Amino acid sequence: MSEEKAAKPAKKSTAKPAAAKSTKSAAKAERVFTPTPEAKSKATGKRVTALILWLVAIALEAVAIFWVLRPSAEEVVAAQGFPDSRWWMLIGFLVVIGILAVVGSVLWKQANRLDPASEKDKFRFFVQNQLGAIIALIAFLPLIIVIFTNKDMDAKQKNIAGGVGIVVALIAVVVGIDFKPFSQEQAAVESQVVTALTGEDVVFWTEGGKVMHLCSGASDLANSATILDGPTADALDQGKEGITLKIEQELNQCGITPPEGTDIPAIVDWVKQSRAANAGTTDDGASDDVTDDGATDGDTTDDGADVADTDADAEEADAA
């Protein structure tokens, strides 16, 4: 045993660089998130529905521009200006277009949690995650411009209708923005960590919670009336950020024994770095529960990946 411990630090030096790189490369190769057929089907359904809603919204925008805002000369003369009936109709169109855009964006973002894009293709990743905001701009910007340039409406009608359009458009754009876009890479990390620690991709959560847990007996779920369970894909679909960072605490509470040699602090760092890299933010949730012993030496992503292949690490240690 003493010889094994003496050989183990060589993993961080030059004693076995080829083996270490091989192990880490194999773990990295596993970091591919493939949604389950059920999740893929749900994502497709949500995306199709969102696209239909957005198409209807854009169609209504066209109707508003080319019909509602273009009364006949006879109507203008009879009303001595822009007809009130058409003005109220325009307000209704703006509200309905906004509702369609918002609902479509919510469904689209839910689909992206079930079947996320890969961050390797930056352009596609951006478009897929921010498509709701892009559609909202397309559905409102031309219409708002036409409202303010309409020659039949008076200043009051323009200001009110234009103001309503701007407010509804801003709401639709903000809802359409995904401030924490989810990627295949992050989903793979969350799923892989759970599977490596527990042996299966099953997590537990509540509707109001932000994270997933390792078992229903976790202390954070003690006061919850309803506890849901399922694969990480289902929890991510319901807006969960990922697995709790109180991993060591919950392993003890759940009576789960992780594979021998599992480095819990490195796993936590790996998850945190993955979330920060994909969302552009730092995840400080439950970080106080982890003690950083400096074992990762700034290479938390690769070291964290070793959780997927702990048996290989153990064999390498024995061989050393």
C-alpha positions as CSV (number, residue, x, y, z in Angstrom):
1,M,0.0,0.0,0.0
2,S,2.8,2.4,0.8
3,E,4.4,1.8,-2.6
4,E,1.0,2.5,-4.3
5,K,0.7,5.8,-2.4
6,A,4.3,6.7,-3.4
7,A,3.6,6.0,-7.0
8,K,0.2,7.8,-7.1
9,P,1.6,11.4,-7.0
10,A,3.5,10.6,-10.2
11,K,0.2,10.8,-11.9
12,K,0.5,14.6,-11.6
13,S,4.1,14.6,-12.8
14,T,5.9,12.9,-15.7
15,A,5.8,9.3,-14.3
16,K,2.9,8.2,-16.5
17,P,1.9,11.0,-18.8
18,A,0.8,8.7,-21.6
19,A,-1.6,6.7,-19.4
20,A,-3.0,9.8,-17.8
21,K,-3.6,11.5,-21.1
22,S,-5.2,8.3,-22.4
23,T,-7.6,8.1,-19.5
24,K,-8.6,11.7,-19.8
25,S,-9.0,11.6,-23.5
26,A,-11.3,8.6,-23.2
27,A,-13.4,10.4,-20.6
28,K,-13.6,13.5,-22.8
29,A,-14.8,11.3,-25.7
30,E,-17.7,10.1,-23.5
31,R,-18.9,13.7,-23.0
32,V,-21.5,13.5,-25.7
33,F,-25.1,14.1,-24.6
34,T,-27.7,12.2,-26.5
35,P,-31.3,12.9,-25.5
36,T,-33.5,9.9,-24.9
37,P,-36.0,9.1,-27.6
38,E,-38.8,10.4,-25.3
39,A,-36.9,13.7,-24.7
40,K,-36.1,14.1,-28.4
41,S,-39.7,13.5,-29.3
42,K,-40.9,16.1,-26.7
43,A,-38.3,18.6,-27.9
44,T,-39.4,18.2,-31.5
45,G,-43.0,18.6,-30.5
46,K,-42.3,21.8,-28.6
47,R,-40.2,23.2,-31.4
48,V,-42.8,22.5,-34.0
49,T,-45.5,24.2,-31.9
50,A,-43.2,27.2,-31.2
51,L,-42.5,27.6,-35.0
52,I,-46.2,27.4,-35.7
53,L,-47.0,30.1,-33.1
54,W,-44.2,32.3,-34.5
55,L,-45.4,31.9,-38.1
56,V,-48.9,32.9,-37.0
57,A,-47.4,35.9,-35.1
58,I,-45.5,37.0,-38.2
59,A,-48.6,36.4,-40.4
60,L,-50.7,38.6,-38.1
61,E,-47.9,41.3,-38.3
62,A,-48.3,41.2,-42.1
63,V,-52.1,41.5,-41.8
64,A,-51.7,44.5,-39.5
65,I,-49.2,46.2,-41.8
66,F,-51.0,45.6,-45.1
67,W,-54.6,45.7,-44.0
68,V,-55.3,47.1,-40.5
69,L,-53.0,50.1,-41.0
70,R,-54.3,50.8,-44.6
71,P,-57.9,51.8,-44.3
72,S,-59.7,52.8,-47.5
73,A,-60.0,56.5,-48.5
74,E,-63.8,56.2,-47.8
75,E,-63.1,54.9,-44.2
76,V,-60.7,57.7,-43.5
77,V,-63.1,60.4,-44.8
78,A,-66.0,58.9,-42.9
79,A,-64.0,58.8,-39.7
80,Q,-62.2,62.0,-40.3
81,G,-59.0,60.3,-39.7
82,F,-57.8,56.8,-38.8
83,P,-60.9,54.8,-37.8
84,D,-61.2,54.0,-34.1
85,S,-62.3,50.5,-35.0
86,R,-59.1,49.8,-36.8
87,W,-57.1,51.4,-34.1
88,W,-58.5,49.1,-31.4
89,M,-58.0,46.2,-33.8
90,L,-54.4,47.2,-34.1
91,I,-54.0,47.2,-30.3
92,G,-55.5,43.7,-30.2
93,F,-53.1,42.5,-32.9
94,L,-50.2,43.8,-30.9
95,V,-51.2,42.0,-27.8
96,V,-52.0,38.7,-29.6
97,I,-48.7,38.8,-31.5
98,G,-46.9,39.3,-28.2
99,I,-48.7,36.4,-26.6
100,L,-47.8,34.1,-29.5
101,A,-44.2,35.2,-29.5
102,V,-43.8,34.7,-25.7
103,V,-45.5,31.3,-25.6
104,G,-43.4,30.2,-28.6
105,S,-40.2,31.4,-26.9
106,V,-41.0,29.5,-23.7
107,L,-41.6,26.3,-25.6
108,W,-38.5,26.8,-27.6
109,K,-36.3,27.2,-24.6
110,Q,-37.9,24.2,-23.0
111,A,-37.0,22.2,-26.1
112,N,-33.4,23.4,-25.9
113,R,-33.1,22.0,-22.4
114,L,-34.3,18.6,-23.6
115,D,-32.2,18.6,-26.8
116,P,-29.5,21.3,-26.5
117,A,-27.1,22.5,-29.2
118,S,-23.4,22.0,-29.0
119,E,-21.3,25.0,-28.1
120,K,-18.6,23.9,-30.6
121,D,-20.6,25.6,-33.4
122,K,-20.8,29.1,-31.9
123,F,-23.1,30.5,-34.5
124,R,-25.6,27.7,-34.4
125,F,-25.4,27.7,-30.6
126,F,-26.2,31.4,-30.5
127,V,-29.0,31.3,-33.0
128,Q,-30.7,28.2,-31.5
129,N,-30.7,29.6,-28.0
130,Q,-31.6,33.2,-28.8
131,L,-34.1,32.5,-31.6
132,G,-37.0,33.6,-29.5
133,A,-35.6,37.1,-29.2
134,I,-34.8,37.2,-32.9
135,I,-38.3,36.2,-33.8
136,A,-39.7,38.8,-31.4
137,L,-37.7,41.5,-33.2
138,I,-38.9,40.3,-36.6
139,A,-42.5,40.2,-35.4
140,F,-42.6,43.7,-33.9
141,L,-39.9,46.0,-35.3
142,P,-41.4,46.5,-38.9
143,L,-44.9,46.9,-37.4
144,I,-43.7,49.5,-34.9
145,I,-41.9,51.5,-37.6
146,V,-45.1,51.4,-39.8
147,I,-47.2,52.6,-36.9
148,F,-45.0,55.7,-36.3
149,T,-44.8,56.5,-40.0
150,N,-48.5,56.1,-40.7
151,K,-50.0,59.2,-42.3
152,D,-53.6,58.6,-41.3
153,M,-53.2,58.3,-37.5
154,D,-53.0,61.4,-35.4
155,A,-50.2,61.9,-32.8
156,K,-52.2,60.5,-29.9
157,Q,-53.1,57.3,-31.8
158,K,-49.5,56.8,-32.9
159,N,-48.1,57.3,-29.5
160,I,-50.5,55.0,-27.7
161,A,-50.3,52.2,-30.3
162,G,-46.6,52.6,-30.7
163,G,-46.0,52.6,-27.0
164,V,-48.1,49.4,-26.6
165,G,-46.1,47.9,-29.4
166,I,-42.8,48.8,-27.8
167,V,-43.7,47.5,-24.4
168,V,-45.1,44.2,-25.7
169,A,-42.1,43.8,-28.0
170,L,-39.6,44.4,-25.1
171,I,-41.4,41.8,-23.0
172,A,-41.3,39.3,-25.9
173,V,-37.6,40.0,-26.6
174,V,-36.6,39.6,-22.9
175,V,-38.6,36.4,-22.6
176,G,-37.0,35.1,-25.8
177,I,-33.5,35.7,-24.5
178,D,-31.8,32.7,-22.9
179,F,-29.6,34.3,-20.3
180,K,-28.1,30.9,-19.4
181,P,-28.0,28.9,-22.6
182,F,-27.7,25.2,-22.1
183,S,-25.3,23.1,-24.2
184,Q,-24.8,19.4,-25.0
185,E,-21.4,19.6,-23.3
186,Q,-23.0,20.8,-20.0
187,A,-25.8,18.3,-20.2
188,A,-23.2,15.6,-20.7
189,V,-21.3,16.7,-17.6
190,E,-24.4,16.7,-15.4
191,S,-25.6,13.3,-16.7
192,Q,-22.2,11.7,-16.6
193,V,-21.5,12.9,-13.0
194,V,-24.8,11.4,-11.8
195,T,-24.3,8.1,-13.6
196,A,-20.7,7.8,-12.3
197,L,-21.6,8.5,-8.7
198,T,-24.8,6.5,-8.4
199,G,-24.6,3.9,-11.3
200,E,-27.7,5.2,-13.1
201,D,-29.0,8.4,-14.6
202,V,-31.8,9.1,-12.0
203,V,-32.2,12.3,-10.0
204,F,-34.7,13.8,-7.7
205,W,-36.1,17.3,-7.6
206,T,-39.1,19.6,-6.7
207,E,-41.0,22.0,-8.9
208,G,-39.8,25.0,-7.0
209,G,-36.2,23.9,-6.6
210,K,-33.3,25.0,-8.8
211,V,-31.1,21.9,-8.7
212,M,-31.3,18.1,-8.9
213,H,-30.5,15.7,-6.0
214,L,-29.1,12.2,-5.6
215,C,-31.9,10.7,-3.7
216,S,-35.3,11.5,-2.2
217,G,-33.8,11.4,1.3
218,A,-31.5,14.4,0.7
219,S,-31.9,17.0,3.5
220,D,-32.7,19.8,1.0
221,L,-35.9,17.8,0.1
222,A,-36.9,17.0,3.7
223,N,-39.7,19.6,3.7
224,S,-41.0,19.0,0.2
225,A,-44.5,17.7,-0.2
226,T,-43.9,16.4,-3.7
227,I,-40.7,15.0,-4.9
228,L,-40.2,14.2,-8.6
229,D,-37.7,11.7,-10.0
230,G,-36.4,10.7,-13.4
231,P,-33.4,11.1,-15.7
232,T,-31.5,14.3,-15.8
233,A,-33.1,15.2,-19.1
234,D,-36.5,15.4,-17.5
235,A,-35.2,17.6,-14.7
236,L,-33.4,19.8,-17.1
237,D,-36.6,20.1,-19.1
238,Q,-38.3,21.6,-16.0
239,G,-35.6,24.3,-15.7
240,K,-33.2,22.7,-13.2
241,E,-29.7,24.1,-13.4
242,G,-28.0,20.8,-12.8
243,I,-26.9,18.5,-10.0
244,T,-26.5,19.9,-6.5
245,L,-23.0,20.9,-5.6
246,K,-23.5,19.4,-2.1
247,I,-22.4,16.1,-3.6
248,E,-20.4,14.8,-0.7
249,Q,-23.1,15.7,1.8
250,E,-25.8,13.9,-0.2
251,L,-23.7,10.8,-0.9
252,N,-23.6,10.4,2.9
253,Q,-27.3,11.2,3.4
254,C,-28.3,8.8,0.6
255,G,-26.1,6.0,1.7
256,I,-24.4,6.0,-1.7
257,T,-20.8,4.7,-2.0
258,P,-19.1,6.2,-5.1
259,P,-16.5,4.3,-7.0
260,E,-13.2,3.9,-5.1
261,G,-10.8,6.8,-5.7
262,T,-13.5,9.3,-6.7
263,D,-12.3,12.8,-6.1
264,I,-15.5,14.7,-5.0
265,P,-13.9,18.2,-4.9
266,A,-12.6,17.7,-8.4
267,I,-16.1,16.6,-9.6
268,V,-17.6,19.7,-8.0
269,D,-15.0,21.9,-9.7
270,W,-15.6,20.2,-13.0
271,V,-19.4,20.8,-12.8
272,K,-18.9,24.5,-11.8
273,Q,-16.4,25.1,-14.6
274,S,-18.8,23.5,-17.1
275,R,-21.6,25.7,-16.0
276,A,-19.5,28.8,-16.0
277,A,-18.1,28.0,-19.5
278,N,-21.5,27.4,-21.0
279,A,-23.5,30.1,-19.3
280,G,-20.8,32.8,-18.9
281,T,-21.4,32.9,-15.2
282,T,-19.9,31.4,-12.0
283,D,-21.9,28.9,-10.1
284,D,-21.6,29.6,-6.4
285,G,-24.4,27.3,-5.3
286,A,-23.4,25.2,-2.3
287,S,-19.8,25.9,-2.9
288,D,-19.3,26.3,0.9
289,D,-19.8,22.6,1.3
290,V,-16.7,21.8,-0.7
291,T,-13.1,22.1,0.6
292,D,-10.6,22.9,-2.1
293,D,-7.4,21.1,-1.3
294,G,-5.6,22.3,-4.4
295,A,-5.4,18.8,-5.7
296,T,-6.7,19.8,-9.1
297,D,-3.9,22.3,-9.8
298,G,-6.0,24.4,-12.1
299,D,-6.8,21.4,-14.3
300,T,-10.2,20.7,-12.9
301,T,-11.9,19.9,-16.1
302,D,-9.6,17.0,-17.0
303,D,-9.3,15.8,-13.4
304,G,-13.0,15.9,-13.0
305,A,-13.3,13.8,-16.1
306,D,-11.5,11.0,-14.3
307,V,-14.8,10.2,-12.4
308,A,-16.0,8.5,-15.6
309,D,-13.1,6.1,-15.5
310,T,-12.1,5.5,-11.9
311,D,-11.6,1.8,-12.5
312,A,-8.9,2.5,-15.1
313,D,-7.2,4.9,-12.6
314,A,-7.2,2.2,-10.0
315,E,-5.6,-0.3,-12.4
316,E,-3.0,2.2,-13.3
317,A,-2.2,2.9,-9.7
318,D,-1.8,-0.9,-9.1
319,A,0.4,-1.2,-12.1
320,A,2.6,1.7,-10.8
